[in-house]
Amino acid sequence: MNVIDSTSLREDIEAMSGDKPLSERVYASPTDYSESPLSEALKQPVLLGLFLPIHHGGWSSSHLPRTTDWSFDYNAKLTQKAEELGFDLVFGYSTWQPKGGQGPTRTEAGLDAFIATASLAGITSRILLISTIHVLYGPWHPIHLAKFGATLDHISKGRWGINVVTGHRAYEHELFGWSQIEHDRRYELADEFVTVLKRLWSETENFSYKSQNSSWQFKDAYISPRPLYGRPILVNATGSDAGITFAGRHSDIVFITSPAGGDIESALSSLPAHTERVKQSAIANGRQVRTLLNPLIVVQETEKEAQEYAQAIIDHADYESIAGRSRISSDAHAWKGHQKGNLRHGVGSAIGGNVQLIGSPEQITEQLLQLNKAGVDGFQIAFYDFEPDLDLFGKRVLPLLKQAGLRL
């Protein structure tokens, strides 16, 4: 792609939009700019991300001793190491836990994903920083997030983005004083919210808006400075029809799960059709998206050592946390094919992750290669013991990924 003059691009997009309704307007994306950090990352055959453990316990419900820690200093160190290794992006999940919690190892402490990830901008220079934000909680006002997002876009020089989350846990809606919003209705509201955000980020004049479907309204809004590359990066996680439709309209990257379960064989059988469906949704809107899967990788020098490591995690399973997680009232579609009560695979796993990859460096490389052939464009990796496991992955797996053509 040739370098595009940002002023000309904005004029072209405004000309294409004309007087179309807000929902039909065309807006600039970071991928429209060849020099944007997102465009640079997408030059890699496969995206590589790190799923930061910003909450106590990370992804795994086990008491096996480890260094993994929710603190900002620990996660900052991980991010800098990931950037050094050439990783393309980082983000952490977001949850609003009551005391005692229902997540991994009874989440007692955790950082806010928006603030923690955005704070990494000052200590990094290349890696993309994605903040998970529940856009329907609070409630957020689009002007707040438009201004905050434009500011972070400039601070990070175009490296910051939003993982748009609508919230599937009933207790979180109740925390903010509501009954749970129906699943597809949440995506209708999120679609409106993000469409308004994109207009605020692109408008060159004052913009007024009154929603027919929500409480969002404003008069003479103007966001300055506007983002450097059209808008910040947009991500969402989904497995539902409504979520995939939303992704096709808005997202640059779509965070998916294996529809059939967390073991590698089930994932490989179900992912080709699923990833194609996600990508076709974007094509129908004249766009492209990349799919991103979250494997938890248990890697050791030999298969025997890796299997022993995985078994040790299971042997120290935090049953109270796993039981609490299974009691969560949720209408999420993405995990429907995952087993409950299986300590190795699925939503009740002691190991964690959407898919569990266990083996030697050569076996992990082969599994990632197979997942890529199944339509997965990138991997947002988690580990059990993040610091030493990331170090081993960098030393032993990354060179093999390059040899396999998955990384440049």
C-alpha positions in Angstrom: 0.0 0.0 0.0 1.3 3.4 -0.9 1.7 6.1 1.8 -1.6 8.1 1.9 -1.7 11.8 2.8 -4.0 12.0 5.8 -5.6 15.2 4.7 -6.5 13.8 1.3 -7.7 10.6 2.8 -10.1 12.4 5.2 -11.4 14.4 2.3 -11.9 11.2 0.2 -13.8 9.6 3.0 -16.0 12.6 3.6 -16.8 12.6 -0.1 -17.7 8.9 0.0 -20.0 9.5 3.0 -21.8 12.5 1.6 -25.1 13.0 3.3 -25.6 9.3 4.2 -27.2 8.4 7.5 -24.8 8.0 10.4 -24.9 4.2 10.3 -24.0 4.1 6.6 -21.1 6.6 6.6 -17.6 5.5 5.7 -14.8 6.3 8.2 -11.1 6.1 8.0 -9.4 3.1 9.7 -5.7 2.7 10.8 -5.3 0.1 8.0 -6.0 2.9 5.5 -2.6 4.3 6.4 0.4 2.2 5.4 2.6 3.9 8.1 0.2 3.3 11.0 1.4 1.0 13.8 -1.4 -1.4 13.0 -0.5 -1.6 9.3 3.1 -2.3 10.4 2.0 -5.1 12.7 -0.2 -6.7 10.0 2.9 -7.2 7.8 3.6 -10.2 10.0 2.2 -13.5 8.6 0.7 -14.1 12.0 0.0 -11.6 14.8 1.5 -12.4 18.2 0.1 -11.0 21.4 0.5 -11.4 25.1 -2.6 -11.7 27.3 -1.4 -9.8 30.4 -2.3 -11.3 33.8 -3.5 -8.0 35.3 -5.8 -9.9 37.7 -4.8 -12.2 40.5 -4.4 -15.7 39.1 -4.2 -14.7 35.5 -6.0 -17.3 33.4 -5.4 -20.3 35.5 -7.3 -21.7 38.6 -4.5 -23.5 40.4 -2.4 -23.1 43.5 0.8 -24.5 42.0 3.5 -22.0 43.0 4.5 -19.4 40.3 5.7 -15.9 39.8 2.6 -14.6 38.0 1.5 -11.4 39.6 -1.3 -8.9 38.9 0.8 -5.8 39.8 1.6 -3.1 37.3 5.3 -3.5 37.7 5.1 -7.2 36.9 2.9 -6.6 33.8 5.1 -3.7 32.7 8.1 -5.9 32.8 6.2 -8.6 30.8 5.2 -6.0 28.2 8.7 -4.7 27.7 9.9 -8.3 27.3 7.2 -9.0 24.8 8.2 -5.9 22.8 11.8 -6.9 22.9 10.8 -10.4 21.5 8.9 -8.7 18.7 5.3 -9.3 19.9 2.8 -7.1 18.2 0.2 -6.4 20.9 -0.8 -6.8 24.5 -4.1 -6.5 26.4 -5.7 -7.8 29.6 -9.3 -8.9 30.3 -11.7 -6.7 32.3 -14.0 -7.8 35.1 -15.8 -6.2 38.0 -15.5 -8.8 40.8 -17.2 -8.7 44.1 -15.1 -9.7 47.2 -14.2 -13.4 46.9 -14.9 -13.3 43.2 -15.8 -16.0 40.7 -12.8 -15.9 38.5 -9.4 -17.5 38.5 -8.2 -18.2 42.1 -11.1 -16.1 43.5 -10.0 -12.8 42.1 -9.1 -10.7 45.1 -7.0 -8.1 43.3 -6.8 -6.7 39.8 -6.0 -3.6 37.8 -8.4 -1.8 35.6 -7.7 -2.9 32.0 -8.3 0.5 30.5 -6.0 2.4 32.8 -3.3 -0.3 33.2 -2.9 -0.9 29.4 -3.0 2.8 28.5 -0.3 3.4 31.1 2.1 1.2 29.2 2.4 3.8 26.4 5.1 5.7 28.2 7.4 2.7 28.7 7.1 1.1 25.2 7.7 2.3 21.7 6.3 -0.2 19.2 3.9 -2.7 20.6 0.1 -2.2 20.3 -1.7 -1.5 23.5 -5.4 -2.7 23.6 -7.6 -1.6 26.5 -10.6 -3.8 27.3 -13.6 -1.5 28.0 -17.2 -2.4 28.9 -18.7 0.4 26.9 -22.2 -0.1 28.2 -21.3 0.0 31.9 -21.2 3.2 33.9 -22.7 4.4 31.6 -19.9 5.7 29.5 -20.7 8.7 27.4 -19.3 8.7 23.8 -17.7 12.1 24.2 -15.7 10.9 27.2 -14.3 7.9 25.4 -13.8 9.9 22.2 -11.7 12.5 24.0 -9.8 9.9 26.1 -9.2 7.8 23.0 -7.9 10.6 20.9 -5.6 11.7 23.7 -4.2 8.2 24.1 -3.8 7.9 20.4 -1.5 10.8 20.4 0.4 9.8 23.5 1.0 6.3 22.0 1.5 7.6 18.5 -1.3 5.5 17.1 -0.6 2.3 19.1 -3.6 2.4 21.4 -7.0 0.7 20.9 -10.2 -0.5 22.4 -11.3 -4.1 23.0 -15.1 -3.3 22.9 -16.9 -5.5 25.5 -20.7 -5.4 26.1 -20.7 -7.5 29.3 -22.1 -11.1 29.6 -22.1 -11.4 33.4 -25.5 -10.6 35.1 -23.8 -9.6 38.4 -21.8 -6.9 36.6 -25.0 -5.3 35.2 -26.5 -5.5 38.7 -23.4 -3.8 40.1 -24.2 -0.7 38.1 -27.8 -0.7 39.1 -29.5 -2.5 36.1 -31.0 -5.8 35.2 -28.9 -7.6 32.6 -29.4 -6.2 29.1 -30.5 -8.8 26.6 -27.6 -10.2 24.5 -28.5 -8.9 21.0 -29.7 -5.6 22.4 -26.3 -5.0 23.9 -24.8 -5.3 20.4 -27.3 -2.9 19.0 -26.3 -0.3 21.7 -22.6 -1.0 21.2 -23.0 -0.6 17.4 -24.6 2.8 18.0 -21.9 3.8 20.5 -19.0 2.9 18.3 -20.6 4.5 15.2 -20.9 7.7 17.2 -17.3 7.4 18.4 -16.1 7.1 14.8 -18.1 10.2 13.8 -16.6 12.2 16.7 -13.1 11.1 15.8 -13.6 12.2 12.1 -15.8 15.2 12.3 -14.2 18.6 11.4 -17.2 20.6 12.6 -19.3 20.7 15.7 -21.5 17.6 15.9 -24.8 17.2 17.8 -26.6 13.9 18.4 -29.7 12.6 20.1 -30.2 8.8 20.3 -33.5 7.2 19.6 -32.4 4.0 21.5 -30.4 5.2 24.6 -29.7 8.1 26.8 -26.7 9.3 24.8 -27.1 12.8 23.5 -24.9 15.9 23.1 -24.8 19.3 21.5 -21.9 20.9 19.5 -19.3 18.2 20.3 -15.9 18.6 18.8 -12.9 16.3 19.5 -9.5 17.8 19.0 -6.9 16.7 18.3 -8.3 14.0 16.1 -6.6 10.6 16.0 -3.4 10.3 13.9 -4.6 7.4 11.7 -8.4 7.9 11.3 -9.3 6.3 14.7 -7.8 4.1 17.4 -7.6 0.3 16.8 -10.9 -1.5 17.4 -11.2 -5.1 18.7 -14.0 -7.2 19.9 -14.5 -10.7 21.3 -17.4 -12.7 20.1 -18.9 -16.0 19.0 -22.5 -14.9 18.4 -24.4 -13.8 15.3 -24.9 -10.4 16.7 -21.3 -10.0 17.8 -20.0 -11.2 14.4 -22.2 -8.7 12.6 -20.8 -6.0 14.9 -17.2 -7.1 14.2 -17.8 -7.0 10.5 -19.0 -3.4 10.7 -16.3 -2.1 13.1 -13.4 -4.2 14.2 -9.9 -4.5 12.9 -9.2 -7.6 15.0 -11.8 -10.2 16.2 -11.0 -12.2 19.4 -12.5 -15.6 18.9 -12.7 -18.9 20.8 -12.9 -22.5 19.5 -16.6 -23.2 19.1 -16.1 -26.9 19.9 -13.9 -26.8 23.0 -10.4 -26.2 24.3 -8.5 -29.2 23.2 -6.5 -28.9 20.0 -8.3 -31.6 18.0 -11.7 -30.0 18.6 -10.4 -26.6 17.8 -8.9 -27.7 14.5 -12.2 -29.3 13.4 -14.4 -26.3 14.2 -12.3 -23.3 13.5 -12.1 -23.2 9.7 -15.9 -22.7 9.3 -16.0 -20.3 12.2 -13.1 -18.1 11.1 -14.5 -18.0 7.5 -17.8 -16.8 8.9 -16.2 -14.0 10.8 -14.1 -12.8 7.8 -17.1 -13.0 5.5 -19.0 -10.6 7.8 -16.3 -8.0 7.2 -16.1 -8.7 3.5 -19.9 -8.0 3.3 -19.1 -4.5 4.7 -16.2 -3.9 2.3 -13.7 -4.5 5.0 -11.2 -7.0 6.3 -10.7 -8.4 9.8 -8.0 -10.6 11.4 -9.0 -13.3 13.9 -7.1 -13.7 17.2 -7.2 -16.8 19.4 -6.2 -17.1 23.0 -4.2 -20.3 23.6 -2.7 -21.0 27.0 0.7 -22.5 26.2 2.4 -25.1 28.5 5.8 -25.6 26.9 8.9 -27.4 28.1 12.0 -28.9 26.5 10.3 -32.3 26.0 6.7 -33.5 25.7 7.1 -35.5 28.9 8.2 -32.4 30.9 5.3 -30.4 29.4 2.7 -33.0 30.3 4.1 -33.3 33.8 3.9 -29.5 34.1 0.3 -29.5 32.9 -0.6 -32.3 35.3 1.0 -30.4 38.2 -1.2 -27.4 37.5 -4.2 -29.8 37.5 -3.1 -31.5 40.7 -3.1 -28.2 42.5 -6.5 -27.1 41.0 -8.3 -24.3 42.9 -11.7 -26.1 43.1 -13.4 -23.3 44.9 -12.5 -20.9 42.1 -13.5 -23.3 39.4 -16.9 -24.0 41.1 -17.5 -20.2 41.5 -16.8 -19.7 37.8 -19.3 -22.4 36.8 -22.0 -20.5 38.8 -21.6 -17.3 36.9 -24.9 -16.2 35.3 -23.8 -15.5 31.7 -25.3 -15.4 28.3 -22.0 -15.5 26.4 -22.1 -17.6 23.2 -18.4 -18.0 22.7 -17.9 -20.7 25.4 -21.0 -22.8 24.7 -19.0 -25.6 23.2 -16.6 -25.8 26.1 -17.0 -28.5 28.8 -17.5 -27.7 32.4 -15.7 -29.7 35.0 -12.9 -30.9 32.8 -9.8 -29.7 34.6 -7.6 -29.8 31.5 -9.9 -28.3 28.9 -12.9 -26.0 28.8 -14.5 -23.2 30.9 -13.8 -25.1 34.2 -10.2 -25.8 33.3 -7.5 -25.4 35.9 -5.0 -24.6 33.1 -7.1 -21.9 31.4 -7.2 -20.3 28.0 -9.6 -20.7 25.0 -7.3 -23.6 23.7 -4.7 -25.4 25.7 -1.4 -26.2 23.8 0.9 -28.6 25.6 4.2 -29.9 24.4 7.8 -29.4 23.3 8.8 -26.3 21.3 8.5 -28.3 18.1 5.0 -29.5 19.1 3.8 -26.1 20.0 5.1 -24.7 16.7 3.3 -27.4 14.8 0.0 -26.8 16.7 0.2 -23.0 16.0 0.9 -23.7 12.4 -2.2 -26.0 12.2 -4.4 -23.3 13.9 -3.1 -20.8 11.4 -4.1 -23.1 8.5 -7.5 -23.3 10.2 -8.0 -19.6 9.6 -6.5 -18.1 12.8 -4.6 -14.9 11.9 -3.0 -14.4 15.3 -2.4 -15.7 18.8 -3.0 -13.8 22.1 -0.9 -16.0 24.3 -1.2 -16.7 28.0 1.0 -18.8 30.2 0.7 -20.3 33.7 4.0 -18.9 35.1 4.3 -15.9 32.8 7.8 -14.6 33.3 9.8 -17.9 32.9 7.4 -19.4 30.4 7.5 -16.3 28.2 11.3 -16.4 28.4 11.4 -20.1 27.3 8.9 -19.3 24.5 11.1 -16.5 23.2 14.2 -18.6 23.2 12.9 -21.9 21.9 9.5 -21.4 20.1 10.0 -18.0 18.4 12.9 -19.2 16.2 10.9 -22.2 15.1 7.9 -19.9 14.3 10.2 -17.9 12.0 11.5 -21.1 10.4 7.9 -22.2 9.8 7.1 -18.8 8.1 4.7 -17.7 10.8 6.9 -14.8 11.8 9.3 -12.5 9.9 
